[in-house]
Amino acid sequence: MKVDPKIFKAYDVRGIYPDQINKEIAYHFGKALVEYLVPNEVAVGRDVRLSSDELANELCQGIIGSGANVINLGIVSTDALYFAVGKFRYDAGVMVTASHNPPEYNGFKVCRDEAIPLSGKEGLSEIREIMVTNDYVEPESLGSFIRMDITDDYIEHVLSFVKLDNIKPFKIVIDSGNGVAGRIIPLLFKNLPCEVIPLFFEPDGNFPNHLPSPIEPENTVQLRKKVVESGAHLGVAFDGDADRVFLIDEKGQMVLGTNVTAMVAKSILAKNPGESIIYNIISSKCVPEIITGMGGEAIRTPVGHALIKPIMREENAIFGGEHSGHFYFRDNWYADSGLIALMVALELLSLEDKPLSELIRGINPYFQSGEINSRVDDREQTLNKVREYYESRGYSADTMDGITFDLGEWWFNLRPSNTEPVVRLNIEANSREILQKQQDELLKLIRGA
């Protein structure tokens, strides 16, 4: 069959419905998945996008028609799907979602047994080849369709990461962005003493209030305003499939994912001294400083869950965090969970007994640019230009995931996007003045302005 190769990304399958991803693609993806993994049982979940129900149904038909059983989880978060695959020992899992993308997108996040992700380098390319060649073996019999509600089991699992008596009665504004978080949050917080002020909890695949991508500041405007207006202790935002979490402090300011990583690392190491913790290459210097300062082992990795999860398994790391709001836990089958990260952060905030902004100031003394994207004609040529500029001034490049230069009072990483003609810049400095000066110079060099 005809398959647009552009929908097969580095970490998942994603494209525009129905031009790139449609009923036929979903059906054959299910068949090819079974052909590749030969599973007995495949868990299937979906988000609230307008096309997700149709795509999930066709995906299930492809799986069943190839002889495997479908465990239909219905509308769940992506991290709940990972939990189900790990907890109930299913052979594979597929989440029908396009995560944070606009409503016209959809796709598939895929894992095998023990919630191990498939990626472009391992699994997804093989599935695409099977789809293109129609190379299927006819099954001896059809599979079965089984519905399962994992909500109670998942909530119990999430709460097991903290001591509930430690959690204080915070007032929290939570923005579900009309995604799947609005379904699970009320049930989860029944077990906590917190007052939740809900924003956009109604599932709506049109995402009428803002795009389900909280990493962009324009998508947290209402949340930040509500936190200040209501006098809340903090705000929380989830992306469309609720596997990523973002925090807002009591002043309405975004807490960077790197700072949440440091918070969770601090809390976990207080209970589990000496453990290894993963952090990616663009995390703040405060993250390894917190880890080593508390006696843990800090392990640096490239960006991306398909790379981080195998390294976590190899190192037996208890936790891993990324700037993008992905947080990984060994006791969660090394998979990411925004809800677990939120629970751990709430426990630390309770025990520290400080406003969130003050807690962050005590953890991270540095100043960050956040991720700045630049569209360029040639990603490799741009990286080479920047590398040559700094090497000619006597500095050495670290080439793990793009290029990183540490210049003492500041450092930066520049890396290419996997899917777009874009380079991504992250800078950190000892002062706001140094940050602004170096950011301006680097962007001028990158963009040729």
C-alpha positions in Angstrom: 0.0 0.0 0.0 1.0 3.7 -0.3 2.4 5.1 2.9 3.7 8.7 3.3 7.2 8.1 4.8 7.1 11.5 6.5 4.6 10.2 9.1 7.3 7.8 10.5 9.1 10.1 13.0 12.1 9.4 15.3 9.9 8.4 18.2 6.4 7.8 16.9 4.1 7.9 13.9 2.4 11.3 13.3 0.7 13.1 10.5 -2.4 15.1 9.3 -5.8 13.3 9.2 -7.1 12.2 6.8 -4.4 13.1 4.2 -1.5 11.3 5.8 -3.1 9.2 8.5 -6.5 7.6 8.0 -8.6 4.4 8.4 -6.6 2.5 5.9 -3.3 3.5 7.4 -4.5 2.6 10.9 -5.8 -0.8 9.8 -2.6 -1.8 8.1 -0.5 -0.4 10.9 -2.3 -2.8 13.2 -1.6 -5.7 10.9 2.0 -4.8 10.4 2.5 -4.4 14.2 1.3 -7.9 14.8 3.5 -9.2 11.9 6.6 -7.5 13.4 6.1 -8.2 17.1 4.0 -11.4 17.0 2.1 -10.5 20.2 -0.6 -12.4 21.9 -2.2 -9.2 23.4 -2.0 -5.6 22.4 -3.3 -2.8 24.7 -4.8 0.1 22.8 -5.6 3.5 24.2 -6.7 6.8 22.6 -6.9 10.5 23.3 -9.8 12.8 22.7 -9.0 14.0 19.2 -11.9 14.0 16.8 -10.3 11.3 14.6 -9.0 9.1 17.5 -12.1 6.9 17.9 -12.2 6.0 14.2 -8.4 5.4 14.0 -8.4 3.3 17.1 -11.3 1.1 15.8 -9.5 0.5 12.5 -6.2 -0.2 14.3 -8.0 -2.7 16.5 -9.5 -4.4 13.5 -6.1 -4.8 11.9 -4.7 -6.3 15.1 -7.6 -8.7 15.6 -7.6 -9.7 11.9 -4.0 -10.7 12.2 -4.7 -13.1 15.1 -3.8 -11.0 18.2 -6.1 -10.0 21.1 -6.9 -6.3 21.7 -7.1 -5.0 25.2 -9.2 -1.9 24.7 -8.4 0.7 27.4 -10.6 3.4 25.8 -9.7 7.1 26.5 -6.6 7.1 28.7 -3.4 9.1 29.1 -0.3 7.8 27.3 1.4 7.1 30.6 -1.6 5.0 31.7 -1.1 2.9 28.5 2.6 2.4 29.4 1.5 1.4 33.0 -1.0 -1.1 31.6 1.5 -2.8 29.4 4.0 -3.1 32.2 1.6 -4.0 35.0 -0.5 -6.6 33.2 2.4 -7.9 31.0 0.9 -7.2 27.7 3.1 -7.9 24.7 2.6 -4.4 23.1 0.7 -1.2 23.4 -0.4 1.5 21.0 -1.7 4.9 22.0 -3.6 6.8 19.3 -2.6 10.4 19.8 -0.7 13.3 18.3 0.2 14.5 21.8 0.6 18.3 21.7 0.0 18.9 18.0 -2.9 20.9 16.5 -6.3 19.1 16.2 -5.8 18.1 12.5 -3.0 15.8 13.5 -3.1 12.2 14.8 -0.8 9.3 15.1 0.5 6.3 17.2 2.9 6.0 20.1 4.0 2.4 20.3 5.7 0.2 22.9 6.5 -3.5 23.2 6.5 -5.6 26.4 7.6 -3.9 29.6 6.7 -0.6 28.0 9.9 -0.5 25.9 9.3 2.1 23.2 9.6 1.4 19.5 11.4 4.1 17.5 12.5 4.9 14.0 15.8 3.1 14.7 14.1 0.0 16.2 10.7 -1.2 15.1 8.9 1.6 13.3 10.9 1.4 10.1 10.3 -2.4 10.0 6.6 -1.8 10.5 6.5 0.7 7.7 8.3 -1.7 5.3 5.8 -4.4 6.1 2.9 -2.0 5.3 4.5 -0.9 2.0 5.1 -4.4 0.8 1.9 -5.9 2.2 4.0 -8.8 3.5 1.5 -10.4 5.9 1.1 -14.0 7.0 -2.5 -15.0 7.3 -3.4 -16.1 10.8 -4.9 -19.4 11.8 -7.7 -17.6 13.7 -8.9 -14.1 14.6 -8.1 -12.4 17.8 -10.5 -11.2 20.5 -11.7 -7.7 21.6 -11.6 -7.2 25.3 -12.5 -4.0 27.1 -10.7 -3.1 30.3 -10.9 -0.2 32.8 -7.5 0.4 34.4 -8.4 3.7 36.2 -8.4 2.5 39.8 -5.2 0.4 39.3 -3.4 3.4 37.7 -4.4 5.9 40.4 -3.2 3.4 43.1 0.1 3.1 41.2 0.6 6.9 40.9 -0.2 7.5 44.6 2.3 4.8 45.6 5.2 7.1 44.8 4.4 9.4 47.7 3.3 9.3 51.3 -0.2 10.8 51.2 0.0 12.2 54.8 2.9 14.5 53.6 0.8 16.3 51.1 -0.5 19.7 52.3 -3.9 21.2 51.4 -2.7 23.3 48.4 -4.9 25.3 46.2 -4.0 24.2 42.6 -5.2 25.5 39.3 -5.0 22.6 36.8 -5.3 23.2 33.0 -6.2 20.0 31.1 -6.3 21.9 27.8 -9.5 19.9 26.8 -7.3 16.8 26.7 -7.4 13.5 28.6 -6.1 14.9 31.9 -9.6 16.2 32.6 -10.8 12.7 33.1 -8.2 11.4 35.5 -7.4 14.5 37.6 -10.8 14.6 39.5 -10.5 10.9 40.4 -6.9 11.2 41.4 -7.4 14.2 43.6 -10.2 12.6 45.5 -7.4 11.0 47.5 -5.6 14.3 48.3 -6.5 17.2 50.6 -5.9 19.8 47.8 -8.4 22.2 46.3 -8.4 21.9 42.5 -9.6 24.8 40.4 -10.2 23.2 36.9 -9.5 24.9 33.6 -10.7 23.3 30.4 -11.5 19.9 31.8 -14.1 19.1 29.2 -12.7 16.7 26.6 -12.8 18.4 23.2 -10.7 17.4 20.3 -11.1 20.8 18.7 -8.9 22.2 21.6 -11.0 25.4 21.5 -9.2 27.3 24.3 -5.6 26.8 23.3 -3.4 24.2 21.7 -2.5 21.3 24.0 1.2 22.2 24.1 2.0 24.0 27.4 5.7 24.3 26.6 4.7 27.4 24.5 4.0 30.4 26.8 1.0 31.5 24.8 -0.8 28.3 25.7 -0.6 28.9 29.5 -1.8 32.6 29.5 -5.2 31.7 31.1 -3.6 29.3 33.6 -0.9 31.8 34.7 -3.6 34.5 35.1 -5.9 32.3 37.1 -3.1 31.2 39.5 -2.5 34.9 40.4 -6.2 35.9 40.5 -7.2 32.9 42.7 -4.2 33.2 45.1 -3.3 29.6 44.3 -0.1 27.9 45.5 0.7 26.7 42.0 -0.6 25.9 38.6 -0.3 22.7 36.6 -0.7 22.1 32.8 -0.8 18.9 30.9 -0.4 18.3 27.2 -3.0 16.6 25.0 -2.3 13.0 26.0 -1.3 14.0 29.6 2.1 12.3 29.7 3.9 15.6 30.2 3.4 18.0 33.0 4.4 21.7 33.5 4.3 23.8 36.6 3.5 27.4 37.2 4.6 29.1 40.5 2.4 31.2 42.8 3.5 34.4 40.9 2.2 33.1 37.6 5.7 32.2 36.2 6.5 29.1 34.3 8.8 26.6 36.1 11.1 25.1 33.5 11.2 21.4 33.0 14.8 21.3 34.0 13.8 22.8 37.4 11.1 20.2 37.9 13.8 17.5 37.1 15.9 19.0 39.9 12.9 19.0 42.3 12.0 15.4 41.6 15.6 14.3 41.8 16.0 16.0 45.2 12.9 14.3 46.5 13.8 10.9 45.2 17.4 11.0 46.5 16.3 12.0 49.9 14.4 8.7 50.1 16.9 6.6 48.0 20.4 7.8 48.6 23.2 6.8 46.2 20.9 6.0 43.2 21.7 7.0 39.6 19.6 9.7 37.9 19.5 10.5 34.2 19.4 14.1 32.9 19.6 15.2 29.3 22.3 17.3 27.7 20.3 20.6 27.8 19.4 20.4 31.4 20.6 23.1 33.7 23.9 22.7 35.6 21.8 22.7 38.7 20.5 19.2 37.9 23.9 17.3 38.2 24.9 19.6 41.0 21.8 18.6 43.0 22.3 14.9 42.2 26.0 14.7 43.1 25.5 17.0 46.1 23.0 14.5 47.5 25.4 11.6 46.9 23.7 10.3 43.7 25.2 9.5 40.4 24.4 11.9 37.6 24.3 10.4 34.1 24.1 12.7 31.1 22.3 11.6 27.9 21.0 12.9 24.5 17.5 14.3 24.2 14.5 12.0 23.6 12.6 9.3 25.3 13.6 6.5 22.9 17.2 7.2 23.8 16.8 7.9 27.5 14.7 4.8 28.4 17.3 2.2 27.2 20.1 4.1 29.0 18.0 4.1 32.2 17.6 0.4 31.9 21.3 -0.2 31.3 22.2 2.0 34.3 19.3 0.9 36.5 18.6 4.6 37.0 15.8 5.4 39.4 14.7 8.6 37.7 15.3 10.6 34.5 14.1 14.1 33.5 13.9 16.3 30.4 13.4 20.0 29.8 10.3 19.1 27.7 8.2 17.9 30.6 9.0 14.2 30.3 9.9 12.5 33.6 10.8 8.8 33.8 10.7 6.4 36.7 12.3 3.0 37.2 9.3 1.8 39.2 7.1 2.8 36.3 8.8 0.4 33.9 11.2 3.2 33.1 8.4 5.0 31.3 7.4 8.6 31.7 4.5 9.9 33.7 3.5 13.5 34.3 1.1 12.5 37.1 3.8 10.7 39.1 6.2 13.7 38.7 3.4 16.0 39.9 2.8 13.9 43.0 6.5 13.8 43.9 6.8 17.6 43.3 3.8 18.2 45.6 5.3 16.1 48.3 8.6 18.0 48.1 6.8 21.3 48.1 4.9 20.2 51.2 8.0 19.1 53.1 10.0 22.1 52.2 7.2 24.4 53.3 8.2 27.2 51.0 6.4 28.9 48.1 7.3 27.2 44.8 9.2 30.3 43.5 11.4 30.3 46.6 12.0 26.6 46.4 13.1 27.0 42.8 15.5 29.9 43.6 17.1 27.6 46.2 17.6 24.9 43.6 18.7 26.8 40.5 20.8 29.9 40.7 21.3 30.1 36.9 19.4 31.9 34.1 18.1 29.9 31.1 16.9 31.0 27.6 14.5 28.2 27.2 14.5 26.4 23.8 14.8 28.8 20.9 14.0 27.4 17.4 15.5 28.9 14.2 14.5 27.8 10.7 17.6 27.3 8.5 18.3 26.2 5.0 20.9 23.6 6.0 21.0 22.3 9.6 24.4 20.6 9.3 26.0 23.6 7.7 24.6 25.9 10.5 26.0 23.6 13.2 29.4 23.5 11.5 29.5 27.3 11.2 28.8 27.8 14.9 31.2 25.1 15.8 34.0 26.6 13.7 33.4 30.0 15.2 33.9 28.9 18.8 36.7 26.4 18.1 38.6 29.1 16.4 38.5 31.0 19.7 40.0 28.0 21.6 36.9 26.2 22.9 36.2 22.5 22.5 32.9 21.1 21.3 31.1 18.4 23.0 29.3 16.5 20.2 26.7 14.5 22.2 23.5 15.5 20.5 24.4 18.5 18.4 27.2 20.7 19.8 27.7 22.0 23.3 30.2 24.6 24.3 31.0 25.4 28.0 32.5 28.9 28.2 32.7 29.2 32.0 30.1 31.8 32.9 27.8 30.4 30.3 27.2 27.4 28.0 25.0 26.5 25.1 23.8 23.5 23.1 22.7 23.7 19.5 21.1 20.6 18.0 19.2 19.9 14.8 15.5 18.9 14.8 14.8 15.3 13.8 11.9 16.3 11.6 12.1 19.9 10.5 14.6 22.3 8.9 15.1 23.8 12.3 18.0 24.0 14.9 17.2 24.3 18.6 19.3 26.5 20.9 19.5 26.3 24.7 21.7 28.7 26.7 22.4 29.0 30.4 24.4 31.7 32.1 25.4 32.9 35.5 23.6 36.2 35.1 20.7 37.6 33.1 23.0 40.1 31.4 25.4 37.5 30.2 22.5 35.4 29.0 21.0 38.2 26.9 24.3 39.3 25.4 25.3 35.8 24.3 21.8 34.9 23.1 21.8 37.9 20.8 25.2 37.1 19.4 24.4 33.4 18.9 21.1 34.0 17.1 22.8 36.6 14.8 25.4 33.9 14.0 22.8 31.2 13.5 20.3 33.2 11.5 22.8 35.2 9.5 21.2 38.5 10.5 
